[in-house]
């Protein structure tokens, strides 16, 4: 890494170069004045102005070159930071891969396949097992659209208080801010869920536990607080 001069070095160099610039400029002007007075007194004021300006401009350039030699340009260059784009790498998962969690309420299996933890802020995807009779309580996502594909089972899907029969290979779309939930009194459900943007994965991560870890004991108020953190609200 390039070792840059300290600020005190810059100040000292500035003072030295600038004082040299002033001394040189004064010496040049003095010689000019004497010559002009002896040879062409009537043109003295105009020529003095022209040569003084030329001398100042030349010394100013020398002054800037001197600062450049001290590393000012490198210091300025290193002080400017450009945002570097980040690239999320794609990946391929098998049927049993993903982040495995056990639901805090019905102990069903959840696999998070895509989400914020894997670099996807705009999309989350996973599977959820809903055990017989457990259902999914009515809730809504304030800022995200959601979709379900029913991999196994059947039941009733409630969307904005309207009940719809659902079964294997069925597809469900839920616009953001829509109240929805599941009832499955007779059959277990296995759901593929998709959320855009991500958020549901974070809720599962904070409320559920890995296999073999005791389930989290959460009150309704605690669940609501975590849900609101991820833009979700239970009725």
C-alpha positions in Angstrom: 0.0 0.0 0.0 1.3 3.5 -0.9 2.4 5.4 2.3 1.1 8.9 2.0 2.8 12.0 3.5 1.2 13.3 6.7 -0.9 16.5 6.8 2.0 18.2 8.6 4.2 17.4 5.7 1.7 18.9 3.2 1.5 22.1 5.3 5.3 22.4 5.5 5.7 21.8 1.8 3.0 24.2 0.9 4.7 26.9 3.0 8.1 26.3 1.5 6.9 26.2 -2.1 4.6 29.2 -1.7 7.4 31.3 0.0 9.7 30.3 -2.8 7.1 31.4 -5.3 6.6 34.8 -3.6 10.4 35.4 -3.4 10.9 34.5 -7.1 8.0 36.6 -8.1 9.3 39.6 -6.2 12.8 39.2 -7.7 11.5 39.0 -11.2 9.3 42.1 -10.7 12.2 44.1 -9.3 14.4 43.4 -12.2 11.7 44.3 -14.6 10.9 47.6 -12.9 14.5 48.8 -13.1 14.9 47.9 -16.8 11.5 49.5 -17.7 12.3 52.7 -15.9 15.6 53.1 -17.6 14.6 52.3 -21.2 10.8 53.0 -21.7 9.3 55.0 -18.8 6.1 55.7 -20.7 5.3 51.9 -21.2 6.3 50.9 -17.7 2.8 50.4 -16.2 1.4 48.3 -19.1 4.5 46.0 -19.5 4.8 45.6 -15.8 1.3 44.2 -15.6 1.8 41.8 -18.5 5.1 40.4 -17.1 3.8 40.2 -13.6 0.8 38.1 -14.8 3.1 35.9 -16.8 5.4 35.3 -13.9 2.6 34.6 -11.5 1.0 32.1 -13.9 4.3 30.3 -14.4 5.1 30.1 -10.7 1.5 28.9 -10.0 2.1 25.9 -12.4 5.4 25.2 -10.8 3.7 25.3 -7.4 1.0 22.8 -8.5 3.6 20.5 -10.0 5.5 20.6 -6.7 2.5 19.5 -4.8 1.9 16.7 -7.3 5.4 15.4 -6.7 4.6 15.2 -3.0 1.7 12.7 -3.6 -1.3 15.0 -3.4 -2.8 13.4 -6.5 -2.5 9.9 -4.9 -4.0 11.2 -1.7 -7.0 12.6 -3.5 -7.4 9.5 -5.6 -7.4 7.2 -2.5 -9.9 9.5 -0.8 -12.5 8.8 -3.5 -14.3 5.5 -3.0 -16.4 4.1 -5.8 -19.2 1.7 -4.9 -18.4 -1.8 -6.2 -21.3 -3.8 -7.4 -22.0 -7.0 -5.6 -22.9 -10.2 -7.4 -25.0 -12.9 -5.9 -23.9 -16.4 -7.0 -26.5 -18.8 -8.1 -26.7 -22.3 -6.7 -28.5 -25.6 -7.0 -30.1 -27.5 -4.1 -31.3 -31.1 -3.9 -34.8 -32.0 -2.4 -33.3 -32.4 1.1 -31.1 -29.3 1.1 -31.9 -25.9 2.4 -32.2 -24.3 5.9 -34.2 -26.9 7.9 -36.5 -25.6 10.7 -39.2 -27.0 12.9 -42.3 -24.7 13.2 -42.9 -23.4 16.7 -46.6 -24.1 16.7 -47.5 -27.3 14.9 -43.9 -28.8 14.7 -44.1 -29.1 10.9 -41.0 -29.1 8.8 -39.9 -26.0 7.0 -37.1 -25.8 4.4 -36.0 -22.3 3.3 -34.5 -22.7 -0.1 -34.0 -19.1 -1.2 -34.0 -15.9 1.0 -32.1 -13.0 2.3 -29.6 -15.2 4.1 -28.5 -16.7 0.8 -28.2 -13.3 -0.9 -31.8 -12.9 -2.3 -33.5 -9.7 -1.0 -36.2 -9.7 -3.7 -37.4 -13.3 -3.5 -37.8 -16.0 -0.9 -38.9 -19.6 -1.5 -39.3 -22.7 0.5 -41.6 -25.5 1.6 -43.8 -25.8 4.7 -45.5 -28.9 6.1 -48.8 -28.1 7.8 -49.8 -31.0 10.1 -53.4 -32.3 10.1 -55.8 -29.8 11.9 -53.1 -27.1 12.4 -53.9 -24.8 9.6 -52.3 -21.4 9.1 -53.8 -18.5 11.1 -55.3 -15.6 9.2 -52.6 -13.0 8.5 -51.4 -10.5 5.8 -48.2 -9.3 4.4 -48.1 -5.5 4.1 -45.4 -5.1 1.5 -45.0 -8.5 -0.2 -46.9 -10.6 -2.7 -47.1 -14.3 -2.0 -47.9 -17.5 -3.9 -48.4 -21.1 -3.0 -48.2 -24.3 -5.0 -49.8 -27.3 -3.2 -47.4 -30.2 -3.4 -49.4 -32.6 -1.3 -52.8 -32.7 0.5 -56.0 -30.7 0.4 -57.9 -28.3 2.5 -59.5 -24.9 2.5 -57.8 -21.6 1.7 -59.3 -18.4 3.0 -58.6 -15.2 1.0 -60.2 -11.9 2.3 -62.8 -14.0 4.2 -63.8 -16.0 1.1 -63.3 -19.8 1.5 -61.8 -21.8 -1.5 -61.2 -25.5 -1.7 -57.6 -26.3 -2.5 -55.9 -29.6 -3.4 -52.7 -31.1 -4.8 -51.2 -29.2 -7.8 -53.4 -26.2 -7.1 -51.9 -22.7 -7.3 -52.7 -19.7 -5.1 -51.7 -16.0 -5.5 -52.0 -13.5 -2.7 -51.5 -9.8 -3.4 -49.9 -7.8 -0.7 -52.1 -6.5 2.1 -54.6 -9.4 1.6 -55.9 -11.4 4.6 -55.3 -15.1 4.1 -54.9 -18.5 5.8 -55.4 -22.3 5.6 -57.7 -24.8 7.3 -56.8 -28.5 6.9 -59.0 -30.5 9.3 -58.7 -33.8 7.4 -55.4 -33.9 5.5 -51.8 -32.8 5.9 -50.6 -30.1 3.6 -47.2 -29.7 2.0 -46.9 -26.2 0.5 -44.3 -24.6 -1.8 -44.3 -20.9 -0.9 -42.9 -17.9 -2.8 -42.6 -14.4 -1.4 -41.5 -11.2 -3.1 -39.7 -9.4 -1.7 -38.1 -11.7 1.0 -39.3 -11.5 4.6 -41.2 -14.7 5.4 -37.8 -16.5 5.7 -36.7 -14.0 8.4 -40.0 -14.6 10.3 -39.5 -18.4 10.3 -35.9 -18.0 11.3 -36.7 -16.0 14.4 -39.7 -18.0 15.5 -38.8 -21.6 14.6 -35.9 -23.8 15.7 -33.5 -26.3 14.0 -34.2 -30.0 14.4 -33.2 -31.3 17.8 -33.4 -27.8 19.4 -36.3 -27.3 21.9 -39.1 -25.1 20.3 -39.2 -21.5 21.3 -41.9 -20.6 23.8 -43.4 -17.4 22.4 -46.4 -15.4 23.5 -48.9 -14.1 21.0 -47.6 -10.6 21.6 -44.0 -11.7 20.9 -45.1 -13.4 17.7 -46.9 -10.3 16.6 -43.8 -8.2 17.3 -41.6 -10.5 15.3 -44.2 -10.6 12.5 -44.4 -6.8 12.3 -40.6 -6.7 12.0 -41.0 -8.5 8.7 -44.1 -6.7 7.4 -46.6 -9.3 8.5 -49.7 -8.9 10.7 -51.9 -11.6 12.3 -55.6 -11.0 12.8 
